[in-house]
């Protein structure tokens, strides 16, 4: 199982840009020689089929990008 939205929110790293003009999302994706995939330190693995680990990692990155967008929109509204 890739990750829940709560886990994604907890693990994602969002910081303001220099001069506080926007936001920066930092995602770390690690691929190990043994087939293990990690996104922001959370293992995303499917021993029966390594391809499913990559698909799961893609889902986690997509959830992080969606949450990042929500945070961006909320920030923009609060600054308006």
N, C-alpha and C positions, 0 to 999 in steps of 0.2 A: 504494500500500500504506500503510495507516494507521500502524502502529507495532508493534514487537515488545514483549513484556512487559519485556525487558531495557531497552529505550529508555524505556518508560514509567517504570520504576523509577528510571532515571538522571535523568530530566527532572522528575519530580513533586516538589513542594515540600511537605514535611510538617514541621511545627514543633509543639512542645509549647504548650499553652495557658498563659496567665498562671497562675502558681502551680503549674504542671506537673500540672494536674488532668485533662488529656485531650490530644487531638491536633487540629491544624488542617491541612486539606488546601487548598492554594491552586492553582487551575487558572486559566490565562489562555487564553481563546479569542478569537482576533482574526479578524475577517472584513473583507477588503479589497474595495474597490469593483470590482476586476478579477476577483473571484470566488475568490481565494486564501483558504483557511482555514488558520489556524495554531493549534495547541494546544501551549501551553508552549514556543513558539518553533520548533516542528517543523511544516514545511509539510505540509498534508494537501490534496492537490489532484488533481483528475481533469479535465484540459483538455477531454475529449470531452463531459463531462456534469457541470456544477457541482454538481448535486444529490448526486453520489457523493462529493464532497468533504465535504459536510455529514454524510453517512452515515458516512464514514470518521472524521470528528471525533467523532461520537457513539460509535463503537467505542472510540476512544482514551480518551474520558472514562469510558466504562464500565469499561475495563481499569484506569484509575487509581482509580476508586471501589472496585473489587474488591481491588486491591492495598492501598489505604488500609484497607479492612476487615481484611485479613490482618494488617497492621501493628498495628491497634487491638487485635485479639484477642491477638496476641503480647505486646503491652505489658500488657494486662490480666492475662494469665497470669503474666508475670514480676513483676508487682506483688503478686500474690496470695500 
